[in-house]
Structure formats: structure tokens, C-alpha cells
Amino acid sequence: MRAAVVVLAAGSGSRFGHVTNKVWLPLSGRRIISRSLVNATKSFRGCRTILIINPDDAQLAKTTLAREVPQLKVEIVPGGATRHESEYHALTYLAPEIESGEINVVLIHDGARPLATSSLFRNIAEAAHRHGGALPAIKVSLREMDLQSSETVVRVQTPQAFQAEPLLRAYRQAYQDEFHGTDTAACMEKYFPDIQTKAVEGEVSNVKITYPQDLAIAEHVLEVRRYKD
């Protein structure tokens, strides 16, 4: 398996209620994005690591990477106006290596999920390599809401990973069709419905920092992890 990791950090801080994109906020002594990058790459040797940013954050990104994760070789790529556009930018950037076979699996992760463990990244990548695609999911029972129902729904997380060549083709076709998926899996399901997307057990602690209270939860998780270690 020859993997590339794409970490998305081109959003805004609007829902968080902050003028700065939340990924640049501190979390237990290190910026959120730095923690996301370290966890994303720990399980892979020599993988390509792409950080997708808002062009306005270019200097902040360079400074943060140099200070907090100098051991990582991270390539910075400007993102688009939407999540889907940012993913398309990343895949276009990686296209030469995907087409040559140098990269055969691409993982895409929300930079605002700094608590996803390195083992989750490894499990997702290995499942995508075997099955075509993979994503982490947590079952949420509807029984609590309706005692007559035994149905379940799942809460989908990132990282999501897919075999690189069909993923690139899907996003190129989506660009032509002006289709914008809600996440990576949505685009793959539209253009390659026959490719199996394997659901891998997610992590309850893999919270996305969306609102201020999420930051407090993340601080608590890190404190518990330090205590256990």
C-alpha cells in the first residue's frame, strides 16, 4: 500500500463563533491542526501529507508547521470554497502520482478532528486497500427515541479512504457535472456505486471541533489519555 493523507483545513470559524478557523486554535498546548497531522501520519512511513488551507492562512500554516511539527514533511495546497472543491484540489495536486501508481490509496480527514488515533488511520487505509473504500462509523440506536423501533443509523466520521485511481476519476467527473458531495464517500457512491465502502468501527472520542464545548470535550479526552499512559 502506498498512501497519501489529505488533511482539510480550509474552512472558517463561523459556527465556532471565532474569527479564526478553529483548526488554528490551541488544544492542550498545541494547535488543533498539529495534533490532526501527527495522528494522521504516525502509522505510515514515507506517505505524502497534504494540508489543504484557506489561502489567507498560508503564513500561519507555514509558521505553525515549522514550530510545532518540524519532523513532518507537509505540502500545503490552497483549498476551494467548499469541502468538495478542496478535495478536488488535493486530488488534482496528487494526480501525477496517482496516475503513475506511486499512490494507490488516499485518505481524507477533517483537520478539526484532532483525536482520531493513528490506529484508526491504519485500519481505514488497510480496509480501503482491500475493499476499495472505507470509513469509520459508530452505530446510533433509534431505540432510545422510539421503543417500537430496532433500527439503527450510523454516525460517519473521518478519515475516509479510497483506492486512489477511481477516486481521482470520480472527482474529475464530478467537476464536469458540477456535482458537490457532502463528503468523500458521497462522491464515490455516485460515480462508482459498485465499489464497496467498508464500514470500520469508529471512535467515540473522535469528535469534530465545531462548537466551543467540543474544545472542552477534546481537552478532557487528552487528559484522560495522558492519565492512562
C-alpha positions in Angstrom: 0.0 0.0 0.0 1.3 3.4 -1.0 -0.8 6.0 0.8 -1.3 9.8 0.7 -3.0 11.6 3.6 -5.1 14.8 2.9 -6.0 16.9 5.9 -8.7 19.5 5.2 -8.3 22.9 7.0 -9.7 25.4 4.6 -12.9 26.2 6.5 -13.9 29.1 8.6 -14.7 29.6 12.3 -18.2 30.8 11.7 -20.1 28.0 13.6 -17.5 28.0 16.3 -18.1 31.8 16.8 -14.5 32.7 16.2 -12.9 35.0 13.6 -10.2 32.4 13.0 -10.6 29.0 11.5 -10.9 26.7 14.5 -8.1 24.4 13.4 -5.6 27.1 14.4 -6.9 27.3 17.9 -4.8 25.8 20.7 -5.6 22.4 22.2 -3.7 21.4 25.3 -0.5 23.3 24.3 -0.6 22.6 20.6 -2.8 23.8 17.7 -5.7 21.5 16.7 -4.3 21.1 13.2 -0.9 20.0 14.5 -2.5 17.2 16.5 -4.5 16.1 13.5 -1.4 15.9 11.3 0.7 13.9 13.8 -2.1 11.3 14.3 -2.8 11.1 10.6 0.7 10.3 9.6 2.1 8.3 12.5 1.2 4.9 11.1 2.6 5.5 7.6 6.2 5.5 6.5 7.1 8.0 3.8 3.5 8.9 2.9 2.6 12.1 1.1 1.0 14.5 3.5 -1.2 17.3 2.0 -2.6 20.1 4.1 -5.5 22.0 2.4 -5.8 25.5 3.7 -7.6 28.8 3.1 -5.0 30.9 1.1 -5.4 33.6 3.7 -3.9 31.3 6.3 -0.7 30.5 4.3 1.7 32.3 6.6 0.1 31.0 9.7 0.2 27.5 8.3 3.9 27.7 7.5 4.8 29.1 10.9 2.7 26.5 12.7 4.2 23.6 10.8 7.8 24.9 11.4 7.2 25.4 15.1 5.0 22.5 16.1 5.6 19.6 13.7 9.0 20.3 12.1 9.5 16.5 11.8 6.7 16.2 9.3 7.1 16.9 5.6 3.8 18.6 4.8 2.8 20.0 1.4 0.5 23.0 1.6 -2.2 23.3 -1.1 -4.8 26.1 -1.4 -8.4 24.9 -0.9 -11.7 25.8 -2.5 -14.9 27.5 -1.5 -16.4 24.1 -0.3 -15.2 20.9 1.2 -15.8 19.1 -2.1 -13.7 21.7 -4.0 -10.9 21.4 -1.5 -10.9 17.6 -2.0 -10.8 18.1 -5.8 -7.8 20.5 -5.4 -6.0 17.9 -3.4 -6.6 15.1 -5.8 -5.6 17.3 -8.8 -2.4 18.1 -7.0 -1.7 14.4 -6.4 -2.9 13.3 -9.9 0.6 12.6 -11.5 1.5 10.2 -8.7 -2.0 8.6 -8.7 -1.9 8.0 -12.4 1.6 6.6 -12.3 0.7 4.2 -9.5 3.0 5.8 -6.9 -0.1 6.4 -4.7 -2.8 3.8 -4.6 -4.8 4.8 -1.5 -5.8 8.3 -0.5 -7.1 9.2 3.0 -9.1 12.4 3.5 -9.5 13.7 7.0 -11.1 16.7 8.7 -8.4 18.8 10.3 -10.9 19.7 13.0 -10.8 16.0 14.3 -7.6 16.1 16.3 -8.4 13.0 18.4 -8.6 10.3 15.7 -5.9 7.8 16.7 -3.1 6.6 14.4 -4.5 3.0 14.6 -7.8 4.3 13.2 -6.0 5.8 10.2 -4.1 2.5 9.7 -7.3 0.4 9.9 -9.2 2.6 7.4 -6.3 2.6 5.0 -5.9 -1.1 5.1 -9.6 -1.7 4.6 -9.7 0.7 1.6 -6.8 -1.0 0.1 -8.6 -4.4 0.3 -12.2 -3.4 -0.4 -12.0 -0.2 -2.5 -13.1 2.2 0.2 -13.5 2.6 3.9 -14.8 5.0 6.5 -15.3 5.0 10.3 -18.8 4.7 11.6 -20.5 4.5 15.0 -23.9 2.8 15.4 -26.5 5.0 17.0 -29.6 3.1 18.1 -33.0 4.6 17.5 -34.5 2.5 20.4 -33.8 5.4 22.7 -36.1 7.6 20.6 -38.7 5.1 19.7 -39.2 1.9 21.8 -41.0 0.3 18.9 -38.1 0.5 16.6 -35.0 -1.7 16.5 -33.4 0.1 13.5 -30.0 1.7 13.7 -28.3 4.5 12.0 -24.6 5.3 11.9 -22.7 8.4 12.6 -19.9 8.7 9.9 -16.5 10.1 10.8 -13.2 10.7 9.0 -10.7 9.7 7.9 -12.3 8.3 4.8 -10.1 6.4 2.4 -10.5 5.0 -1.2 -8.3 3.5 -3.8 -6.7 6.4 -5.5 -7.3 5.9 -9.2 -11.1 5.6 -9.1 -11.3 8.4 -6.5 -9.5 10.7 -8.9 -11.8 9.7 -11.7 -14.9 10.3 -9.6 -13.8 13.8 -8.7 -12.9 14.7 -12.3 -16.3 13.6 -13.4 -18.0 15.4 -10.6 -16.1 18.6 -11.7 -17.6 18.2 -15.2 -21.0 17.5 -13.8 -20.8 20.3 -11.2 -21.7 17.8 -8.6 -20.7 18.6 -5.0 -20.9 15.7 -2.5 -21.3 16.2 1.2 -18.2 14.1 1.9 -15.8 11.8 0.0 -18.0 8.8 0.2 -20.9 10.6 -1.3 -18.9 11.4 -4.5 -17.7 7.8 -4.7 -21.1 6.4 -4.3 -22.5 8.5 -7.1 -19.8 7.6 -9.7 -18.6 4.2 -8.5 -21.6 2.5 -6.8 -20.1 -0.9 -7.3 -17.1 -0.1 -5.2 -17.6 -1.4 -1.7 -17.2 1.2 1.1 -16.3 -0.8 4.2 -17.6 0.5 7.5 -14.9 0.3 10.1 -15.7 0.7 13.8 -15.2 4.4 14.6 -14.0 6.0 17.8 -16.4 7.8 20.2 -13.5 10.1 21.2 -13.0 11.1 17.5 -15.0 14.3 18.0 -15.1 17.1 15.5 -14.4 20.6 16.9 -17.4 22.5 15.7 -18.6 24.4 18.8 -16.7 25.8 21.9 -18.0 22.9 24.0 -16.3 20.5 21.7 -12.9 22.0 22.6 -13.6 21.3 26.3 -14.5 17.7 25.5 -11.3 17.3 23.5 -9.2 18.7 26.4 -10.8 16.2 28.7 -10.1 13.3 26.3 -6.5 14.3 26.1 -6.2 14.5 29.8 -7.7 11.0 30.2 -5.3 9.6 27.6 -2.3 11.1 29.4 -3.6 9.6 32.7 -3.9 6.1 31.1 -0.5 6.4 29.5 
